[in-house]
Amino acid sequence: MENSKLQKMLKAHKLWIDSNKKQGEPANFCGADLREADLCEANLYKANLRGSDLSGSDLYGADLRETNLYEADLRKSNLYKANLREADLREVDLCEANLYKANLRGSDLSGSDLYGADLRETYLYEANLRGSDLCGADLRGSDLSGADLYKTNLYKANLYEANFCEANLHKANLHKADLRKADLYKTNLYEANLRGANFRGADLYEANLDFFDGNFA
């Protein structure tokens, strides 16, 4: 998409938001080619980005609350400090994306691909990550309390000091994951694959470990 058209649409969208939907018009980027676009601190609140190609784009500090990003391509994009609260991120490709300190509270990431993503200190409170691929992802210090991680792939993920308090990790793959000093208070680990995981210093008080064979190696 040409930059002039992009800026015009962003301006109209901001007016639509600022005027309480009385002026301007909502941004519709459905299926748009926004590869490597400069969207730093852009206001995309409630915008339609379904199926858009945002690979390599700069979304530093962008407002993406309640945005429709279903099946979007966000590979290697920069989402540092972006606000993705309650965004629709189902089936999104976030491979190697930078989500450091992003706000993903209540967002739907079910079926998304987060392979190798940087999710350090990310806020994922009550997020839906069912069936997502977080293989090798960096989630150090992230808040995943109350999150739904049913059948999520966390193979070799870095979960050092992450907060999983009351999260659902039923049937999750935590094979060789680093869970040192993680907070797993009342976490549901029923039928999770914990082989080779490092739980040194982790808080497992009242965690559900039913069907665990007692061998982490």
Summary of the structure (lengths in Angstrom):
residues: 217
radius of gyration: 18.2
end to end distance: 50.9
largest distance: 61.6
contacts: 743
relative contact order: 0.08
helix: 7%
strand: 17%
